[in-house]
């Protein structure tokens, strides 16, 4: 991967990233001590993934998933890190856990998703747990993977306040299903620990809620290392009810977009950044990169055609979009040098530990566009002492610095999610 300027970014704007990386390295002892104290106050979610954007002048999360798919895209070389971290993360959630029920998504068409489940099973069993794969559907099903192997999903049954499979009663239930369509009755009011909590699925969780927690976390962290929190946090706003097809809520959305573009421009002016501000409007709940659009001028919202409105009106599983978050767009100045395609890092964690990640790469998308769309592919990103990149412009030291920075920002997002969960558990 080549680290270089895009046509949208100036030399002056690229400099601050190196200053941020250096500041993180200079404060590494204080940072690690701070994280250690924070995890004591708010235990980390069992696992998660964080989408980052690196603009050269800004490094910030743009999404955080509590039900990560994509473990199959991690570097096999570093799976031992995931295995040890998974063992520790599960033990933190349930110290006596021996048996795990893993509940995946209901869909079966995306074979790469099932490759992800196969890797998850490998991680958990190698970590020493006995694992069964449970289905929210009523019939067992066998899934043939891309390599020809098969995995079998078995229907879950419930007795009183516990669930299991054919006499297998788990000590803990691990969700890899984001429950976009709601929490099924069989998963409600269980005696067994359910992680992450079902109430943090996308039927109830909001991105705007997470980014408010992240704003609070990043502000405190920025004081610790003496930086402007804007360098590590996206500005955002959100509207109430919206209906793209009926054009309800359009005035609110247009107003908030205009206001956010103005606020971004003020920060660009403050730091002499000559790039053009943009925002990303996306469903306030959901994943898979659905119901997302780039807006560079607020008036674009009023001129959306029917196809564009239809695209924004539904998210995963056809769920209607009633709320959106208007988020500061963060450029990416990273490309995968083999194809010169635009790239962005996605960082994976088990508990509080970074275990690797990958670059989401898209040759047909621009530096200010959503990359989580058909046509993307993935390149493993190993948080190690070497770059493992085809382009030699970035030295190993540059990569180490950058990867440490990625890990810090991803952990900040994980900490924000930990606070979300802690607040949910109080209710």
C-alpha positions in Angstrom: 0.0 0.0 0.0 1.3 3.4 -1.0 0.9 6.3 1.5 0.7 9.4 -0.6 -1.3 12.5 -1.4 -4.4 12.3 -3.5 -5.2 15.1 -6.0 -7.7 16.4 -3.3 -5.1 16.9 -0.6 -2.3 19.5 -0.3 1.2 19.1 1.1 0.2 21.4 3.9 -2.7 19.2 4.8 -0.7 16.0 5.0 1.7 17.2 7.6 -0.5 17.1 10.7 -0.9 13.3 10.5 2.8 12.8 11.1 2.5 15.2 14.0 -0.4 13.2 15.4 1.5 9.9 15.0 4.5 11.3 16.7 2.4 12.7 19.5 0.8 9.3 20.1 4.3 7.6 20.2 5.7 10.3 22.5 2.7 9.7 24.9 2.6 6.0 24.5 3.2 5.2 28.2 0.5 7.7 29.3 -1.9 6.4 26.6 -1.5 2.7 27.7 -1.9 3.6 31.3 -5.0 5.6 30.5 -6.5 2.7 28.5 -5.8 0.3 31.3 -7.7 2.5 33.8 -10.6 3.0 31.4 -11.1 -0.7 30.8 -11.3 -1.2 34.5 -14.2 1.3 34.6 -15.9 0.1 31.4 -15.0 -3.5 30.3 -14.5 -3.8 26.6 -17.1 -5.5 24.4 -16.3 -9.1 23.6 -15.3 -8.2 20.0 -15.7 -5.5 17.4 -14.5 -3.9 14.2 -13.8 -0.3 13.5 -13.8 1.4 10.0 -11.2 4.2 9.9 -10.5 6.9 7.4 -7.0 8.5 7.1 -7.1 11.8 5.3 -3.5 12.7 5.9 -4.7 15.7 8.1 -7.2 13.7 10.1 -7.6 10.1 11.3 -11.0 9.1 12.6 -13.5 6.2 12.9 -16.5 6.3 10.6 -18.3 3.2 11.8 -18.1 0.7 14.6 -19.6 -2.8 14.4 -20.3 -4.8 17.5 -21.2 -7.9 15.5 -18.2 -8.1 13.1 -18.1 -10.2 10.0 -14.9 -10.5 8.1 -12.6 -12.6 10.3 -11.8 -14.5 7.1 -10.1 -11.4 5.7 -7.6 -11.2 8.5 -4.0 -12.5 8.0 -3.8 -16.2 8.8 -0.3 -15.5 10.0 -1.6 -13.6 13.0 -4.6 -15.9 14.0 -2.7 -16.8 17.2 -3.2 -13.3 18.4 -7.0 -13.6 17.9 -7.1 -17.0 19.6 -5.3 -15.7 22.8 -7.3 -12.5 22.8 -10.6 -14.3 22.3 -9.8 -16.6 25.2 -9.2 -13.6 27.4 -12.2 -11.6 26.2 -14.6 -14.6 26.7 -13.2 -15.3 30.1 -13.7 -11.6 31.1 -17.3 -11.9 30.1 -17.9 -15.2 31.8 -14.9 -16.5 33.9 -16.2 -20.1 34.1 -17.3 -20.4 30.5 -16.4 -23.7 28.8 -19.3 -24.1 26.2 -20.2 -21.4 23.7 -23.3 -21.2 21.5 -22.4 -19.1 18.4 -25.4 -17.5 16.7 -24.7 -16.3 13.1 -26.8 -14.3 10.7 -29.9 -15.9 9.2 -29.0 -15.3 5.6 -27.1 -18.1 3.7 -26.4 -16.5 0.3 -23.2 -14.7 1.1 -20.6 -17.5 1.2 -17.9 -15.2 2.4 -19.9 -14.5 5.5 -19.8 -18.3 6.2 -16.1 -18.3 5.7 -16.0 -15.7 8.4 -18.0 -18.1 10.7 -15.7 -20.9 9.9 -12.7 -18.8 11.1 -14.7 -17.7 14.2 -15.3 -21.4 15.0 -11.6 -22.1 14.6 -10.6 -19.2 16.8 -13.0 -20.2 19.6 -12.3 -24.0 19.6 -8.5 -23.4 19.4 -8.9 -21.1 22.4 -10.2 -24.1 24.3 -14.0 -23.7 24.2 -16.6 -26.3 23.0 -18.6 -24.5 20.4 -21.9 -25.3 18.7 -23.4 -23.3 15.8 -27.0 -22.3 16.5 -29.7 -21.1 14.1 -32.7 -18.8 14.7 -34.4 -20.7 11.9 -36.5 -23.9 12.7 -34.7 -26.3 10.4 -31.1 -27.5 10.4 -29.0 -26.5 7.4 -25.7 -27.4 6.0 -23.6 -24.6 4.4 -21.0 -25.4 1.8 -18.1 -23.0 2.1 -16.0 -21.5 -0.8 -13.3 -24.2 -0.1 -15.8 -27.1 -0.3 -16.0 -27.7 3.4 -19.4 -27.7 5.1 -20.6 -26.3 8.4 -24.0 -27.2 10.0 -26.4 -24.9 11.7 -28.7 -26.4 14.3 -32.0 -25.0 15.5 -32.0 -23.4 18.9 -34.5 -24.7 21.5 -35.5 -23.0 24.8 -36.4 -24.5 28.2 -37.6 -21.9 30.6 -34.9 -19.2 30.7 -32.1 -21.1 28.9 -31.4 -22.0 25.3 -29.3 -24.7 23.8 -29.1 -27.4 21.1 -30.0 -31.1 21.8 -28.9 -31.1 25.4 -26.0 -28.8 24.8 -26.5 -25.9 27.3 -24.0 -23.2 26.7 -22.3 -21.1 29.4 -22.3 -18.1 27.2 -24.0 -17.1 23.9 -21.9 -15.2 21.3 -24.0 -13.2 18.8 -22.6 -12.7 15.3 -26.1 -11.6 14.2 -26.8 -7.9 14.4 -30.5 -8.4 14.9 -31.5 -5.7 12.4 -35.0 -7.1 12.3 -35.5 -7.0 16.1 -34.8 -9.3 19.0 -36.6 -12.7 18.7 -38.6 -13.9 21.7 -36.2 -16.9 22.1 -33.3 -14.6 23.0 -35.2 -12.4 25.5 -34.9 -12.7 29.3 -32.3 -15.4 29.3 -30.3 -16.5 32.3 -27.2 -17.1 30.2 -25.0 -14.2 29.3 -25.7 -13.0 25.8 -22.8 -11.0 24.3 -22.8 -8.5 22.8 -26.2 -7.6 24.5 -29.1 -8.1 22.1 -30.3 -4.6 23.0 -27.2 -3.3 21.1 -28.3 -4.9 17.8 -29.2 -2.5 15.0 -33.0 -2.7 15.7 -32.3 -0.5 18.8 -28.7 0.9 18.6 -28.0 4.1 16.7 -24.8 5.2 15.1 -25.5 8.8 16.4 -25.6 7.3 19.9 -22.2 5.6 19.5 -20.6 8.7 18.0 -21.8 10.8 20.9 -20.1 8.4 23.3 -17.0 8.6 21.0 -17.1 12.4 21.0 -16.9 12.3 24.8 -14.1 9.7 24.8 -12.1 11.5 22.2 -12.4 14.9 24.0 -11.0 13.4 27.2 -8.3 11.6 25.3 -7.3 14.7 23.3 -6.7 16.6 26.5 -4.4 13.7 27.7 -2.2 14.0 24.6 -2.7 17.7 24.0 -4.4 17.8 20.6 -7.5 19.2 19.0 -10.1 16.4 19.3 -11.3 17.2 15.8 -8.2 15.4 14.4 -9.5 12.1 15.7 -13.3 12.5 15.7 -15.8 13.2 12.9 -18.3 16.0 13.5 -21.9 14.8 13.1 -25.6 15.7 13.4 -28.8 13.7 13.1 -32.4 14.3 12.3 -35.6 12.7 13.7 -38.1 10.9 11.5 -37.4 10.9 7.8 -39.0 9.4 4.8 -37.0 9.7 1.6 -39.8 8.5 -0.7 -42.3 10.9 0.7 -39.7 13.6 1.3 -40.7 14.0 4.9 -37.9 15.4 7.0 -36.1 16.9 3.9 -35.9 20.4 5.4 -34.2 19.2 8.6 -31.8 17.1 6.6 -30.9 19.9 4.2 -30.4 22.4 7.1 -28.2 20.0 9.1 -26.1 19.2 6.1 -25.6 22.9 5.3 -24.7 23.5 8.9 -22.2 20.6 9.1 -20.5 21.6 5.8 -20.1 25.1 7.3 -18.6 23.7 10.5 -16.2 21.5 8.6 -15.1 24.5 6.5 -14.3 26.4 9.6 -12.0 23.7 10.8 -10.4 23.4 7.3 -9.8 27.2 7.4 -8.4 27.0 10.9 -5.8 24.4 9.7 -5.3 25.8 6.2 -6.7 22.7 4.5 -7.7 23.5 0.9 -9.8 20.4 0.3 -13.5 20.7 -0.3 -15.7 19.6 2.7 -18.2 16.8 2.2 -20.6 14.9 4.4 -21.8 11.3 4.4 -25.5 10.7 5.0 -26.3 7.2 6.1 -28.9 5.2 7.9 -28.6 5.8 11.7 -28.8 2.0 12.2 -27.5 -0.9 10.1 -24.4 -2.2 8.3 -23.3 -3.7 5.0 -22.7 -0.1 3.6 -26.4 0.2 2.6 -28.3 3.5 2.5 -25.2 5.7 2.3 -24.5 8.7 0.1 -21.9 11.4 -0.3 -23.1 15.0 -0.3 -20.9 18.0 -1.2 -23.6 20.7 -1.3 -26.8 20.7 0.8 -29.0 21.5 -2.2 -28.1 18.0 -3.6 -30.6 16.6 -1.1 -33.5 18.4 -2.8 -32.6 17.1 -6.2 -32.3 13.4 -5.5 -33.9 11.3 -8.2 -36.2 8.4 -7.5 -33.4 5.8 -7.8 -31.3 7.7 -5.2 -34.3 8.1 -2.8 -35.0 4.4 -3.1 -31.4 3.5 -2.4 -31.6 5.6 0.8 -35.0 4.3 1.9 -34.0 0.8 2.9 -31.2 -0.9 4.8 -30.2 -4.5 5.5 -33.0 -7.1 5.1 -35.2 -4.4 3.6 -35.6 -2.6 6.9 -37.0 0.9 6.2 -34.8 3.9 7.0 -36.5 6.3 9.4 -33.4 8.1 10.8 -30.1 9.1 9.3 -26.8 10.4 10.7 -25.2 13.3 8.9 -21.5 12.7 9.4 -18.4 14.7 8.5 -16.8 13.1 5.5 -13.2 12.1 6.0 -11.1 11.7 2.9 -8.8 8.7 2.5 -5.3 9.3 1.1 -4.5 5.6 1.1 -4.3 3.4 -2.0 -3.5 -0.2 -2.7 -0.5 0.3 -4.9 -0.9 -2.9 -7.1 -4.1 -1.4 -8.5 -3.8 2.2 -7.3 -7.3 1.7 -5.9 -8.7 3.7 -3.0 -8.3 2.0 0.3 -9.4 2.4 4.0 -8.3 0.4 7.1 -10.7 -1.8 9.1 -9.3 -2.8 12.5 -10.5 -5.9 14.5 -10.4 -6.4 18.2 -11.2 -9.1 20.7 -11.9 -7.2 23.9 -9.4 -4.5 24.5 -6.8 -6.1 22.2 -6.1 -5.2 18.6 -5.7 -8.4 16.6 -5.2 -7.1 13.1 -7.4 -6.0 10.3 -7.6 -5.4 6.6 -7.7 -2.7 3.9 -11.1 -2.4 2.2 -10.1 -1.6 -1.4 -12.2 -0.3 -4.2 -10.9 0.5 -7.7 -14.1 2.3 -8.8 -14.6 4.6 -5.9 -13.2 8.0 -5.1 -11.4 9.3 -2.0 -14.6 10.9 -0.7 -17.0 8.0 -1.3 -18.2 5.0 0.6 -16.0 1.9 -0.2 -18.3 -0.6 1.4 -20.1 -1.4 -1.8 -20.1 -4.2 -4.4 -16.7 -4.4 -6.2 -14.6 -4.0 -3.1 -12.0 -6.5 -2.0 -9.8 -6.9 1.0 -6.1 -7.0 1.7 -4.9 -8.2 5.1 -3.4 -5.6 7.4 -1.0 -7.1 9.9 -0.1 -5.0 13.0 3.5 -6.2 13.1 7.0 -5.0 12.7 6.9 -5.0 8.9 4.5 -3.4 6.4 3.7 -6.4 4.2 2.9 -3.9 1.5 3.8 -4.1 -2.2 5.0 -0.5 -2.4 8.4 0.4 -0.9 7.7 4.1 -0.4 6.6 3.5 3.2 9.4 2.4 5.5 8.8 -0.2 8.2 9.0 2.6 10.8 6.3 4.6 9.0 4.1 1.5 9.0 4.7 0.8 12.7 3.8 4.4 13.6 0.7 4.3 11.4 -0.5 1.0 12.7 0.0 2.1 16.3 -2.2 5.2 15.5 -4.8 3.0 13.9 -4.9 0.7 17.0 -5.3 3.7 19.3 -8.2 5.2 17.4 -9.9 1.8 17.1 -9.5 1.3 20.8 -11.1 4.7 21.5 -14.1 3.6 19.4 -14.2 0.3 21.3 -14.1 2.2 24.6 -17.1 4.3 23.4 -18.9 1.1 22.7 -18.0 -0.2 26.1 -19.7 2.9 27.6 -22.7 2.3 25.4 -23.0 -1.2 26.8 -22.5 -0.1 30.4 -25.3 2.4 30.0 -27.6 -0.1 28.4 -27.0 -2.6 31.2 -28.1 0.0 33.8 -31.6 0.3 32.2 
